[in-house]
Amino acid sequence: MSNSADSPGTGSSPLRGRFRPVRVLTAAVFALAGLIFFTSFNTAKGTNIRTDASLLKLSDLIQERSHENGRLDESNAALRDDVESLAERDDGSTKAEDEKLAALEGSAGTQKVTGDAVSVTLNDAPPNATAKLPGYPAPQPDYLVIHQQDLQAVVNALWQGGAEGIKVMDQRLISTSAVRCVGNTLILQGRVYSPPYKITAVGDPEKLQKALAASPSIQNYMVYVNVYGLGWKVTEDGAVTLPGYSGTVDLQYAKPVE
């Protein structure tokens, strides 16, 4: 019997003829890495994915649509002025009919309203705010921002105080206006706003301020103003003219899918 197979220096050892699992696994890992790299490159097509203009953030898209809605509102307002100018010409209507139409437009909020006004400004608290009074817990993030209920409380109190017209930021409110907040932004009639939020109401300043002070929801808000530093400012503005509502007055509602 030859001993060449048993010698480590000659022939081929049985161990050398076997493939090692570690080497196979290593080769598979490199092959997979290459496939991932090729797929990523093919998807990106040589572009910088993070800065690709076609991949807009949702917030950017919202802001873009908000600006577009603002431009459409301005265009709609200009068209409304043209319509009103044409309507002022003799159209065969009686004086009583004209007065009735004017009253309806005033109630609908599509006409300008002028009078003494009160403005309320709400703002977030500083991000590093602490409790200013003893006995209160450390502030949570929710304590330091304006919520939808806060804006609604102010608007409702001003209506309760006999406001003839209300403007939130630069938009006139009508009966179908919805004050809604998403995160830390206000969405009003298709446009997006960030704090501070300013609400202006035309009416008797004394009655408006009494209504604000009497509101239980605002009294609760004032606790956070005094403890955590939420913004609250009420001013008498003197004579102010609020713009007429210039958006659509058509009701929009969900429809069942068949």
Disulfide bonds with the S-S distance in Angstrom:
none
